[in-house]
C-alpha cells in the first residue's frame, strides 16, 4: 500500500470540501454507504468509511484505495448516509490533493478548455478507446441496466379542470 503524508493532504481535503475533522466523527460505521456504492457492483468490496476514518484520525490515506480510481460520483452513498456526508466530494478532494486526476476529469477539462463547454462526442472518443482497451466494456450490460432504471419514466400530464 502506498501511503501519503497526512498533514498537508488532510488539511487540503478539509479546505476543498468545507468539512472539519470533527464532522466525520458522526460516522457510525453502519456501512450503508458501502452497501449502495456502485463501485461494489464491480465486485471490489470497498468501504468509504475507511477514508473518512483515516481523515478523522489524521492518518495517511491509502492512495491505492479503489474509490480513488473507480468512484463515479453518483452520490448514492450521500443519499443513503444518515448524516448526509458528501463522500464523492471527499473523494474528489483527495484525488486533487494527491494529483490523481482520472482520465475522464482530464478529458472533461480539455473539452471545456477547447470548446468552452462539455462536448460529448469529444469525451466519448477520448474515453471510449480507454474503456475498450481496459476491458470495461464487459460491464456495459450492467451499466445500461442501471441507467435504464434511473432514467425518467413517461410522465402523465394532468390537465386542470
C-alpha positions as CSV (number, residue, x, y, z in Angstrom):
1,X,0.0,0.0,0.0
2,X,1.3,3.4,-0.9
3,X,0.7,5.9,1.9
4,X,0.9,9.7,1.6
5,X,1.9,12.3,4.2
6,X,-1.3,13.0,6.0
7,X,-0.8,16.5,7.5
8,X,-0.8,18.7,4.4
9,X,-3.1,16.4,2.4
10,X,-5.8,16.2,5.1
11,X,-5.8,19.9,5.6
12,X,-6.2,20.4,1.8
13,X,-9.1,18.0,1.8
14,X,-10.9,19.8,4.6
15,X,-10.2,23.1,2.8
16,X,-11.7,21.8,-0.5
17,X,-14.7,20.2,1.0
18,X,-15.6,22.7,3.6
19,X,-15.7,19.9,6.2
20,X,-13.8,20.0,9.5
21,X,-12.1,16.9,11.0
22,X,-14.9,16.8,13.7
23,X,-17.6,16.5,11.0
24,X,-16.5,12.9,10.3
25,X,-16.9,11.9,14.0
26,X,-20.7,11.4,13.3
27,X,-19.9,8.4,11.1
28,X,-21.5,5.5,12.9
29,X,-19.8,2.7,10.9
30,X,-23.1,1.5,9.7
31,X,-21.6,0.8,6.2
32,X,-24.8,1.8,4.4
33,X,-22.6,3.9,2.1
34,X,-20.7,0.7,1.2
35,X,-23.9,-1.2,0.6
36,X,-25.2,1.2,-2.0
37,X,-21.8,2.1,-3.7
38,X,-21.8,1.4,-7.4
39,X,-18.1,0.5,-7.2
40,X,-19.2,-2.6,-5.3
41,X,-21.1,-3.7,-8.5
42,X,-17.6,-4.4,-9.9
43,X,-17.1,-6.9,-7.0
44,X,-14.3,-4.8,-5.4
45,X,-15.8,-4.7,-1.8
46,X,-15.0,-1.1,-0.9
47,X,-16.0,0.9,2.1
48,X,-16.0,4.7,2.0
49,X,-15.8,4.7,5.8
50,X,-12.1,3.7,5.6
51,X,-11.3,7.0,4.0
52,X,-13.5,9.0,6.4
53,X,-11.9,7.3,9.4
54,X,-8.4,8.0,8.1
55,X,-9.2,11.7,7.7
56,X,-10.9,11.9,11.1
57,X,-7.9,10.2,12.8
58,X,-5.4,12.4,11.0
59,X,-3.8,9.3,9.4
60,X,-2.4,8.9,6.0
61,X,-4.9,7.9,3.3
62,X,-4.2,4.8,1.2
63,X,-3.6,6.1,-2.3
64,X,-4.4,2.6,-3.7
65,X,-8.0,2.6,-2.2
66,X,-10.3,1.5,-5.1
67,X,-12.6,4.5,-4.6
68,X,-9.9,6.9,-5.7
69,X,-9.8,5.1,-9.1
70,X,-13.4,4.0,-9.6
71,X,-15.8,6.3,-7.8
72,X,-18.4,7.5,-10.2
73,X,-19.6,10.4,-8.1
74,X,-23.2,9.1,-8.2
75,X,-23.9,10.4,-4.7
76,X,-25.9,7.2,-3.7
77,X,-23.7,7.0,-0.6
78,X,-24.6,10.5,0.4
79,X,-28.3,9.9,-0.2
80,X,-28.1,6.8,2.0
81,X,-25.9,8.2,4.7
82,X,-27.9,9.0,7.9
83,X,-25.7,12.1,8.3
84,X,-25.6,13.1,4.6
85,X,-21.8,13.1,4.4
86,X,-20.9,14.1,0.8
87,X,-18.4,11.3,0.2
88,X,-17.9,11.9,-3.5
89,X,-16.7,15.4,-2.7
90,X,-14.2,14.0,-0.2
91,X,-13.0,11.5,-2.9
92,X,-12.6,14.3,-5.4
93,X,-10.7,16.5,-2.9
94,X,-8.4,13.6,-2.0
95,X,-7.8,13.0,-5.7
96,X,-7.0,16.7,-6.3
97,X,-4.7,17.0,-3.3
98,X,-2.8,13.9,-4.4
99,X,-2.7,14.9,-8.1
100,X,-4.7,11.8,-9.1
101,X,-7.0,13.1,-11.8
102,X,-8.9,10.4,-13.7
103,X,-8.9,10.2,-17.5
104,X,-12.5,11.5,-17.5
105,X,-11.6,14.5,-15.4
106,X,-8.7,15.4,-17.7
107,X,-10.9,14.9,-20.8
108,X,-13.7,16.9,-19.3
109,X,-11.4,19.8,-18.5
110,X,-9.9,19.5,-22.0
111,X,-13.4,19.7,-23.6
112,X,-14.2,22.8,-21.6
113,X,-10.8,24.3,-22.5
114,X,-11.3,23.8,-26.2
115,X,-15.0,24.5,-26.7
116,X,-15.9,26.4,-23.5
117,X,-18.4,23.6,-22.7
118,X,-18.7,19.9,-22.5
119,X,-18.7,18.4,-25.9
120,X,-19.9,14.8,-25.6
121,X,-18.5,13.4,-28.8
122,X,-15.0,14.5,-27.8
123,X,-15.4,13.0,-24.4
124,X,-16.7,9.7,-25.8
125,X,-13.9,9.5,-28.4
126,X,-11.2,10.2,-25.8
127,X,-12.5,7.9,-23.2
128,X,-14.1,5.2,-25.4
129,X,-10.7,3.8,-26.5
130,X,-9.6,3.6,-22.9
131,X,-12.7,1.8,-21.8
132,X,-12.4,-0.7,-24.6
133,X,-8.7,-1.3,-24.1
134,X,-9.0,-1.7,-20.3
135,X,-11.9,-4.2,-20.7
136,X,-14.6,-2.1,-19.1
137,X,-17.0,-2.8,-22.0
138,X,-17.8,-6.1,-20.3
139,X,-19.7,-4.1,-17.7
140,X,-21.9,-2.5,-20.3
141,X,-24.9,-4.7,-19.7
142,X,-24.8,-3.8,-16.0
143,X,-24.4,-0.1,-16.8
144,X,-27.2,0.0,-19.3
145,X,-29.5,-1.8,-16.8
146,X,-28.5,0.7,-14.1
147,X,-29.0,3.7,-16.5
148,X,-32.4,2.5,-17.7
149,X,-33.6,2.0,-14.2
150,X,-32.6,5.6,-13.3
151,X,-33.8,7.3,-16.5
152,X,-37.0,9.3,-16.2
153,X,-40.1,7.3,-16.9
154,X,-43.0,8.5,-19.0
155,X,-44.9,11.2,-17.1
156,X,-48.6,11.8,-17.5
157,X,-49.5,15.5,-17.6
158,X,-52.6,16.3,-15.6
159,X,-54.9,18.8,-17.2
160,X,-56.6,21.2,-14.8
161,X,-60.4,21.2,-14.8
